[in-house]
Amino acid sequence: MVCFPSTSWSIVVAAGSNSTVEARDALSQLCQDYWAPLHAYVRSQGYSADDALDLTQEFFARLIEKNYSAQANRERGRFRSFLLGAVRHFLAAQARRARTQKRGGGATVLTLDFEDRGKDTRTPAQIFERRWALTVIERAMAGLRSARHFDQLEGCLTGGDAGLAYAELAVILGMSEGALKVKIHRMRRYFGELLRREIAHTVESDDQIDQELYYLLKVISS
């Protein structure tokens, strides 16, 4: 029996052309996690809201059913890099198909919508990267939502503040300021662990986690 590495993406890549149930399930979960970034990318290409939704759904369906992940370049090592390249190829193919149908007298199946173009100066790739970073953070944050006082302390966990001075917040929560600082420190540390865990799902090996985390923080701060 073949033993795969523990991360979701490494399972998918290791399976290669010999797809397994484990790899298929891992890829399906990764696709669910990356729905928002990919939809944002497709939308930023100028497609209407309805077309972007349909295209994103079709892309993920093909990705899973046709085992496109077998073409992944192991040297790249990151699911987001593979995914962005794959969706670019998919959209280019869709555009060629639409042009062919138009030349042949058929109806154009894709509609472009440039209404919102110009409001965001970022490139489609930058939009995808930022949505990816926010999605990873949101998923990590979800692991803390059951913690006591999470609603009041959420703003403190990413290096910001809760809108109140610690002394005021401590009074509201019925604890000393020192105890509040300890609690925030522990929650931040656990949040960091959860964030690394989320990133680990999308890289091929653990030694890529720190580099990916650094890049995530760079994307968020830009």
TAKAJO-V862086 format. One record per backbone hydrogen bond with DSSP energy under -1.0 kcal/mol. NH is the residue of the N-H (numbers start at 1). CO is the residue of the C=O. Records with the same first field share a line. If there is no record, write none. Layout:
BEGIN
NH = CO + CO
END
This chain:
BEGIN
9 = 201
11 = 7
12 = 8
13 = 9
14 = 10
15 = 11
16 = 12
18 = 15
19 = 17
24 = 20
25 = 21
26 = 22
27 = 23
28 = 24
29 = 25
30 = 26
31 = 27
32 = 28
33 = 29
34 = 30
38 = 34
39 = 35
40 = 36
41 = 37
42 = 38
43 = 39
44 = 40
45 = 42
46 = 43
48 = 111
52 = 48
53 = 49
54 = 50
55 = 51
56 = 52
57 = 53
58 = 54
59 = 55
60 = 56
61 = 57
62 = 58
63 = 59
64 = 60
65 = 61
66 = 62
70 = 67
71 = 68
72 = 69
76 = 73
77 = 73
79 = 202
82 = 78
83 = 79
84 = 80
85 = 81
86 = 82
87 = 83
88 = 84
89 = 85
90 = 86
91 = 87
92 = 88
93 = 89
94 = 90
95 = 91
96 = 92
97 = 93
98 = 94
99 = 95
100 = 96
101 = 97
102 = 98
103 = 99
104 = 100
105 = 102
106 = 101
113 = 46
119 = 116
127 = 123
128 = 124
129 = 125
130 = 126
131 = 127
132 = 128
133 = 129
134 = 130
135 = 131
136 = 132
137 = 133
138 = 134
139 = 135
140 = 136
141 = 137
142 = 138
143 = 140
144 = 141
147 = 144
150 = 147
153 = 149
154 = 150
156 = 153
157 = 154
159 = 156
169 = 165
170 = 166
171 = 167
172 = 168
173 = 169
175 = 170
180 = 176
181 = 177
182 = 178
183 = 179
184 = 180
185 = 181
186 = 182
187 = 183
188 = 184
189 = 185
190 = 186
191 = 187
192 = 188
193 = 189
194 = 190
195 = 191
196 = 192
197 = 193
198 = 194
199 = 195
200 = 196
202 = 199
204 = 77
208 = 205
209 = 206
212 = 208
213 = 209
214 = 210
215 = 211
216 = 212
217 = 213
218 = 214
219 = 215
220 = 216
221 = 217
END
